[in-house]
Amino acid sequence: MNKLQALLKTKFPHSKIGTLKDLTYKISGISKVRYGTNCRDSDYDEISLNNIDGYGQIYIPSSHKASAPANATALKNQSLLEGDLIILHRGKVGKMGIIGDKYKRRIVGNNSMIRIQFDETRRKDTPWFVMQYLQLSFVKEYIDTYIPSSGSTKRKILNPLILSSLPIPLFEECQGIYKAYLFNKKRMYIQAKALSEKAQILMQEYKQIQDASVDLSVEGTQYLLPLIEKDKVQIQEIDKISNLLFGVFKT
């Protein structure tokens, strides 16, 4: 029993521990689609793991450039399916995303990526569970210790074999319930992040206003009276937002 298996048995005592290949249909590197002399098909888009939304789905930006002609047979074999989990194979476990269901054309990856496929009975919840699992800090640390290097410790290459043998709790599909729960939490995180970013902007603005109060007071208190009344309105609105936001989390 390796270190990760022992940890999983402690963390998940009521779950069977298997390997990632038990939950997947196929784990493989993505091959090139532009090779040979028979490259005539441009009806596809190539994904980038720089384009992942807040929920973890890969999207094609509106500014995406037209694709170069590719081999038709390769396109047929390499076209990605809804629920495929795509991960970069260079370096430590990093960017990853899941193929959604709303694309205008066929989509493919490139040979810097690994494709984790799931059979038809495991495409609702399992891809999302596996992606969340791979992003756990102790799982990433475990994988990193077993990634072979390509001549340098800075050029580690993740391969399908390592992922296939990765210990993991044997998750069971639950008709999309896990995905719905996860998306709710992701939505909360997105909203909280947006609030945090706005709060940082407001804090900087209010700090500048505080500093400017010295100048205004020197000019005369008559300048301060109308501002005090204006501030009262803002404070009331901020209090309403605070009460609404933090009231949600009261137990």
C-alpha positions as CSV (number, residue, x, y, z in Angstrom):
1,M,0.0,0.0,0.0
2,N,1.5,3.4,-1.0
3,K,1.3,6.6,0.9
4,L,-1.8,8.0,-1.0
5,Q,-3.7,4.7,-0.6
6,A,-3.1,4.8,3.1
7,L,-4.3,8.4,3.4
8,L,-7.4,7.7,1.3
9,K,-8.4,4.8,3.5
10,T,-8.2,7.1,6.5
11,K,-10.0,10.0,4.9
12,F,-12.7,7.8,3.3
13,P,-13.1,4.8,5.5
14,H,-16.5,3.9,4.0
15,S,-15.4,4.0,0.4
16,K,-13.6,1.5,-1.7
17,I,-10.3,2.7,-3.0
18,G,-9.4,1.8,-6.6
19,T,-7.4,3.5,-9.4
20,L,-8.4,6.2,-11.9
21,K,-8.6,3.6,-14.7
22,D,-11.6,2.0,-12.8
23,L,-13.6,5.2,-13.3
24,T,-12.5,6.0,-16.9
25,Y,-13.0,4.6,-20.4
26,K,-9.6,5.6,-21.7
27,I,-6.7,7.9,-20.7
28,S,-4.4,8.8,-23.6
29,G,-2.2,11.6,-25.1
30,I,-3.8,13.7,-27.8
31,S,-2.3,13.4,-31.2
32,K,-1.8,15.9,-34.0
33,V,-4.5,16.4,-36.6
34,R,-2.4,18.4,-39.0
35,Y,0.0,15.9,-40.7
36,G,0.6,14.3,-44.1
37,T,-0.5,15.7,-47.5
38,N,-4.2,15.0,-47.2
39,C,-5.0,18.1,-45.0
40,R,-8.2,19.7,-46.4
41,D,-10.7,19.9,-43.5
42,S,-10.8,23.2,-41.6
43,D,-14.2,22.7,-40.0
44,Y,-13.0,22.4,-36.4
45,D,-11.6,24.5,-33.5
46,E,-8.6,23.7,-31.4
47,I,-9.0,24.3,-27.7
48,S,-6.7,26.0,-25.3
49,L,-6.5,25.5,-21.5
50,N,-6.1,29.3,-21.2
51,N,-9.8,29.4,-22.0
52,I,-11.6,27.8,-19.0
53,D,-14.6,29.4,-17.4
54,G,-15.3,29.8,-13.7
55,Y,-17.0,26.4,-13.6
56,G,-14.1,24.5,-15.2
57,Q,-15.5,24.1,-18.7
58,I,-13.4,24.8,-21.8
59,Y,-14.8,27.4,-24.2
60,I,-13.8,28.8,-27.6
61,P,-13.4,32.6,-27.5
62,S,-15.2,34.7,-30.1
63,S,-11.9,36.0,-31.3
64,H,-10.6,32.5,-32.1
65,K,-8.6,32.3,-35.3
66,A,-9.6,30.1,-38.2
67,S,-8.0,26.6,-38.0
68,A,-5.5,25.4,-40.4
69,P,-6.5,22.5,-42.7
70,A,-6.2,19.1,-41.0
71,N,-6.4,15.4,-41.9
72,A,-10.0,14.3,-42.0
73,T,-9.3,10.9,-40.5
74,A,-7.3,12.4,-37.7
75,L,-10.1,14.9,-37.0
76,K,-12.7,12.1,-36.8
77,N,-10.5,10.1,-34.3
78,Q,-9.3,13.1,-32.2
79,S,-12.6,15.1,-31.9
80,L,-13.3,15.6,-28.3
81,L,-16.6,14.6,-26.6
82,E,-18.7,16.1,-23.9
83,G,-17.4,15.2,-20.5
84,D,-13.8,14.6,-21.6
85,L,-11.3,15.9,-19.0
86,I,-8.3,17.6,-20.6
87,I,-5.1,18.2,-18.7
88,L,-1.6,19.5,-19.7
89,H,1.1,16.9,-19.5
90,R,4.1,19.2,-19.0
91,G,5.2,20.0,-15.5
92,K,3.2,19.6,-12.3
93,V,-0.5,19.0,-12.3
94,G,-1.9,22.3,-13.4
95,K,-4.4,23.5,-15.9
96,M,-7.3,21.2,-16.7
97,G,-10.8,21.6,-18.0
98,I,-13.9,19.7,-19.1
99,I,-15.5,19.6,-22.5
100,G,-19.0,21.0,-22.5
101,D,-21.9,20.6,-24.9
102,K,-22.1,23.9,-26.7
103,Y,-19.7,24.3,-29.5
104,K,-20.3,25.5,-33.0
105,R,-17.9,23.0,-34.6
106,R,-15.9,19.9,-33.7
107,I,-13.1,20.6,-31.3
108,V,-9.7,19.0,-30.8
109,G,-6.8,19.4,-28.5
110,N,-3.1,19.3,-29.2
111,N,-0.2,17.1,-28.4
112,S,0.7,18.9,-25.2
113,M,-2.5,17.5,-23.6
114,I,-3.8,14.3,-22.1
115,R,-7.4,13.3,-22.6
116,I,-9.3,11.4,-19.9
117,Q,-12.5,9.8,-21.4
118,F,-15.5,8.4,-19.6
119,D,-18.1,5.9,-20.9
120,E,-21.7,7.0,-21.5
121,T,-22.8,6.0,-18.0
122,R,-20.2,8.2,-16.3
123,R,-20.4,11.6,-18.1
124,K,-22.7,13.5,-15.8
125,D,-20.9,13.5,-12.4
126,T,-17.6,11.5,-12.7
127,P,-15.6,14.0,-14.8
128,W,-16.3,16.7,-12.3
129,F,-15.5,14.5,-9.4
130,V,-12.2,13.4,-11.0
131,M,-11.2,17.0,-11.8
132,Q,-11.9,18.2,-8.3
133,Y,-9.9,15.2,-6.9
134,L,-6.9,15.9,-9.1
135,Q,-6.8,19.5,-7.8
136,L,-6.6,18.5,-4.2
137,S,-3.2,19.6,-2.8
138,F,-2.2,16.2,-1.4
139,V,-3.1,14.4,-4.7
140,K,-1.1,16.9,-6.7
141,E,1.8,16.5,-4.4
142,Y,1.6,12.7,-4.8
143,I,1.5,12.8,-8.6
144,D,4.4,15.2,-8.7
145,T,6.6,12.8,-6.9
146,Y,6.0,10.2,-9.6
147,I,6.2,12.3,-12.7
148,P,9.3,11.3,-14.6
149,S,11.6,14.1,-15.8
150,S,12.7,14.7,-19.3
151,G,16.4,15.3,-18.7
152,S,15.7,17.9,-16.0
153,T,13.5,18.2,-12.9
154,K,12.1,21.3,-14.4
155,R,10.8,19.4,-17.4
156,K,8.6,16.8,-15.9
157,I,6.2,15.0,-18.2
158,L,2.9,13.6,-16.9
159,N,1.8,10.5,-18.7
160,P,-1.4,8.4,-19.0
161,L,0.2,5.5,-17.1
162,I,0.7,7.6,-14.0
163,L,-2.8,8.9,-14.1
164,S,-4.3,5.4,-14.8
165,S,-2.7,4.0,-11.7
166,L,-3.6,6.9,-9.5
167,P,-5.4,5.8,-6.3
168,I,-8.9,7.3,-6.0
169,P,-12.1,6.7,-4.1
170,L,-14.5,4.7,-6.3
171,F,-17.1,7.4,-6.9
172,E,-20.6,6.4,-8.1
173,E,-22.7,8.4,-10.6
174,C,-25.7,10.2,-9.0
175,Q,-27.8,11.5,-11.9
176,G,-26.1,14.9,-12.0
177,I,-26.6,15.6,-8.2
178,Y,-22.8,16.0,-7.6
179,K,-22.4,18.3,-10.6
180,A,-25.3,20.5,-9.4
181,Y,-23.9,20.7,-5.9
182,L,-20.4,21.5,-7.2
183,F,-21.8,24.2,-9.6
184,N,-23.7,25.8,-6.7
185,K,-20.4,26.1,-4.7
186,K,-18.5,27.4,-7.8
187,R,-21.2,30.0,-8.3
188,M,-20.9,31.1,-4.7
189,Y,-17.1,31.3,-5.1
190,I,-17.5,33.4,-8.3
191,Q,-19.8,35.8,-6.6
192,A,-17.7,36.0,-3.5
193,K,-14.6,36.7,-5.6
194,A,-16.4,39.5,-7.5
195,L,-17.6,41.0,-4.2
196,S,-14.0,40.8,-2.8
197,E,-12.6,42.5,-5.9
198,K,-15.2,45.3,-5.7
199,A,-14.5,45.7,-2.0
200,Q,-10.8,46.2,-2.6
201,I,-11.6,49.0,-5.1
202,L,-14.0,50.6,-2.7
203,M,-11.4,50.4,0.2
204,Q,-8.8,52.2,-2.0
205,E,-11.3,54.9,-3.0
206,Y,-12.5,55.4,0.6
207,K,-8.9,55.6,1.9
208,Q,-8.2,58.3,-0.7
209,I,-11.3,60.2,0.4
210,Q,-10.1,59.9,4.0
211,D,-6.8,61.4,3.1
212,A,-8.4,64.2,1.2
213,S,-10.5,65.1,4.2
214,V,-7.5,67.0,5.6
215,D,-7.5,69.3,2.5
216,L,-11.3,69.9,2.8
217,S,-11.2,70.7,6.5
218,V,-8.6,73.4,5.9
219,E,-10.8,74.9,3.2
220,G,-13.6,75.2,5.7
221,T,-16.3,73.1,7.4
222,Q,-18.9,74.4,5.0
223,Y,-17.5,72.0,2.4
224,L,-17.9,69.0,4.8
225,L,-21.6,69.3,5.7
226,P,-23.1,68.3,2.4
227,L,-20.6,65.5,2.1
228,I,-21.6,64.1,5.5
229,E,-25.3,63.9,4.3
230,K,-24.2,62.2,1.1
231,D,-22.1,59.7,3.1
232,K,-25.0,58.8,5.4
233,V,-26.9,57.5,2.3
234,Q,-23.9,55.5,1.2
235,I,-23.4,54.0,4.6
236,Q,-27.1,53.0,4.8
237,E,-26.8,51.2,1.5
238,I,-23.6,49.5,2.5
239,D,-25.2,48.4,5.8
240,K,-28.1,46.9,3.8
241,I,-25.8,44.9,1.6
242,S,-23.7,43.7,4.6
243,N,-26.8,42.6,6.5
244,L,-28.2,40.8,3.5
245,L,-24.8,39.1,2.6
246,F,-23.8,38.1,6.1
247,G,-27.4,37.2,7.1
248,V,-27.2,34.4,4.7
249,F,-24.4,32.8,6.7
250,K,-26.1,33.1,10.1
251,T,-26.7,29.7,11.8
